[in-house]
Amino acid sequence: MHQHLHQQRWLFQPPARTTATPQKSVGSTHCAAKDASPSSSTEKRPKGRDAAKASNKKASLSSEYVSKMHDLSVRKIELFKETEVERKARLHEMVALEKVKVEEAREHWKMMLELERERLAMEQKHLQMEAEKKEKEENERILAINLDQCQPMQRIYYQALQEDILQKMMS
């Protein structure tokens, strides 16, 4: 009966593969293990279905990637050629605009400098007029002093000032 079960198991086993180490079973009629030659036992086991699919997929993705990268680099070179001409045109336009901007800034600063000069001249004239006004008021005050009511020393001082003022007015 034991032998009968063994034969049934052998009928339902999947076909044997060539492996690096031959399978041995006691009392087995396994043909692949008996017929295995010494050279086939040193060979590597072939790739399985999933491993083969995965390596094929990687190879196709790799070649697809290389192709896309090549296309992108070609497109990039074309864009550089096109944009180089556009870049030069834009650069010339920017230089022209900068020249106009610099010239306008120069004109603006000239105008501002001239306005500042005029403002300073007017301020100087105003300060001069203020000084003249104060001097005139001081001269009028000195001339209005009644020398008869002053102390003898003050009288001498204010009399000399009044004579200087009158002398300037006459000249």
C-alpha positions in Angstrom: 0.0 0.0 0.0 2.9 2.3 0.8 4.2 1.9 -2.7 0.8 2.6 -4.1 0.6 6.0 -2.4 4.1 6.9 -3.6 3.0 6.2 -7.2 0.0 8.4 -6.8 2.1 11.3 -5.5 4.4 10.9 -8.4 1.5 11.2 -10.9 0.3 14.5 -9.4 3.7 16.1 -9.1 4.6 18.9 -11.5 7.2 18.1 -14.1 10.7 18.2 -12.7 13.1 21.1 -13.5 16.8 20.8 -14.0 18.4 22.1 -10.8 21.9 22.6 -9.5 21.4 19.8 -7.0 19.7 16.7 -8.3 16.7 15.5 -6.3 17.0 12.1 -4.7 14.2 10.1 -3.4 14.4 6.6 -2.0 12.8 4.0 -4.3 11.7 6.7 -6.8 11.4 6.2 -10.5 12.1 9.9 -11.0 13.5 10.1 -14.5 15.0 13.6 -14.4 17.1 12.9 -11.4 18.5 9.7 -12.9 19.1 11.1 -16.3 20.8 14.3 -15.2 24.2 14.5 -16.6 27.2 16.0 -14.7 27.4 19.0 -17.0 23.7 20.0 -16.5 24.1 20.0 -12.7 26.6 22.9 -12.9 24.4 25.1 -15.1 22.3 27.8 -13.5 18.6 27.5 -13.3 16.7 29.4 -16.0 14.8 32.5 -15.1 11.3 32.1 -14.0 8.3 33.7 -15.7 8.0 36.6 -13.3 11.7 37.4 -13.2 11.8 37.3 -17.0 8.9 39.7 -17.2 10.4 42.1 -14.7 13.8 42.2 -16.5 12.1 42.7 -19.9 10.0 45.5 -18.3 13.1 47.1 -16.8 14.9 46.9 -20.2 12.0 48.5 -22.0 11.6 51.2 -19.4 15.4 51.9 -19.6 15.4 52.2 -23.4 12.2 54.3 -23.2 13.9 56.5 -20.6 17.1 56.9 -22.8 14.9 57.7 -25.8 12.9 60.3 -23.9 16.1 61.9 -22.5 17.6 62.1 -26.0 14.4 63.7 -27.3 14.4 66.2 -24.5 18.1 67.1 -25.0 17.5 67.6 -28.7 14.5 69.8 -27.9 16.5 71.7 -25.3 19.3 72.4 -27.9 16.7 73.7 -30.3 15.2 75.9 -27.7 18.7 77.3 -26.8 19.2 78.1 -30.5 15.8 79.9 -30.8 16.1 81.6 -27.5 19.7 82.8 -28.2 18.4 84.9 -31.0 15.5 86.1 -28.9 17.8 86.7 -26.0 20.1 88.9 -28.1 17.1 90.9 -29.4 15.8 91.3 -25.8 19.3 92.3 -24.6 19.6 95.0 -27.3 16.1 96.2 -26.4 17.0 96.3 -22.7 20.3 98.2 -23.4 18.3 100.8 -25.4 15.8 101.1 -22.6 18.6 101.5 -20.1 20.2 104.2 -22.2 16.9 106.1 -22.3 16.4 105.6 -18.6 19.9 106.9 -17.8 19.5 109.9 -20.0 16.1 110.7 -18.4 17.7 110.3 -14.9 20.6 112.6 -15.9 18.1 115.2 -17.2 16.1 114.9 -14.0 19.2 115.4 -11.8 20.2 118.4 -13.8 16.8 119.9 -13.3 16.9 119.1 -9.6 20.4 120.6 -9.3 19.3 123.8 -11.0 16.2 124.0 -8.8 18.4 123.5 -5.7 20.7 126.3 -6.9 17.7 128.6 -7.4 16.4 127.7 -3.9 19.7 128.4 -2.3 20.1 131.7 -4.1 16.6 132.7 -2.9 17.3 131.6 0.6 20.6 133.6 0.6 18.7 136.7 -0.7 16.1 136.2 2.0 18.7 135.9 4.7 20.4 139.0 3.4 17.2 141.0 3.4 16.5 139.8 7.0 19.9 141.0 8.1 19.5 144.4 6.4 16.0 144.7 8.0 17.5 144.0 11.4 20.4 146.4 10.9 17.9 149.1 9.8 15.7 148.5 12.8 18.8 148.6 15.1 20.0 151.9 13.4 16.6 153.4 13.8 16.6 152.5 17.5 20.1 154.0 18.0 19.1 157.2 16.1 15.9 157.5 18.3 17.9 157.6 21.5 17.7 160.9 23.3 21.3 161.7 24.2 20.3 164.4 26.8 18.8 161.6 29.0 21.9 159.3 28.9 24.8 159.0 31.4 28.0 160.8 30.2 29.7 157.5 29.1 26.6 156.2 27.3 26.2 159.6 25.6 29.7 159.4 24.1 29.1 155.8 22.9 25.7 156.5 21.3 26.8 159.8 19.8 29.7 158.0 18.0 27.2 155.3 16.8 24.8 157.9 15.5 27.5 159.8 13.7 28.7 156.5 11.9 25.1 155.7 10.9 24.5 159.2 9.5 27.8 159.0 7.6 26.8 155.6 6.0 23.4 157.0 5.0 25.1 160.0 3.3 27.5 157.9 1.3 
